[in-house]
Amino acid sequence: SYELTQPPSVSVSPGQTARITCSGDALPKQYAYWYQQRPGQAPVLVMYKDSERPSGIPERFSGSSSGTTVTLTISGVQAEDEADYYCQTADSSGTYRVVFGGGTKLTVL
Amino acid sequence: QVQLQESGPGLVKPSQTLSLTCTVSGGSISSGSYYWSWIRQHPGKGLEWIGYIYYSGSTYYNPSLKSRVTISVDTSKNQFSLKLSSVTAADTAVYYCARAAMTTVTMCYFDYWGQGTLVTVSS
């Protein structure tokens, strides 16, 4: 079955840049999407189509894609960015199956 | 502003059927370009897509759950529902409903989510 792989955790100090990666074989052919989930809350879309930012999402959030890896970058990390981040795509084999990565816990030191 | 709200029992007995409803407000469930989805999250774990439905009734399910899942839609009430049969403790999770914006025939992303509801499977 198709999978997306994320690092379990990333830690940065306030003001630094956090980079969260997501790897999967279908990513060269499929867009990736990113969600932020704060404790006890529902996920929120923070990036779509690899690098498009929804309205209301701060400019410090950006996305990029290279080969089988997509990256969510948070520049000038703030304490409020501490959350779990999930990437998402769809199985490219035509099964319509939505796939989420395992999630990355971003800790702001 | 589209809003989604899950409702249903918070406790289900093993072997029974879990039933949840999602009520959509601020927009019509019959509008095109959107599917309506269920996603769950086991305690302390990641997100798992269960399936989604178009207003016409077309459904797509996660192959790992397909044999036990039914998603239906009631356009007159602007609601869609989830039924998961033969539940076990492994089905204990927070269940979210979400709007899926389709970018291609097989690709979507989730732009609006309900707050989620915890369903515990226990006798």
Interface residues (C-beta under 8 A of the other chain):
Chain A: S1 Q30 Y31 Y33 Y35 Q41 A42 P43 V44 L45 Y48 K49 P54 Y86 Q88 T89 A90 D91 S92 G94 T95 Y96 R97 V98 V99 F100 G101 G102 G103
Chain B: S37 G46 L47 E48 W49 Y52 Y60 N62 P63 S64 Y96 A100 T103 T106 M107 C108 Y109 F110 D111 W113 G114 Q115 G116
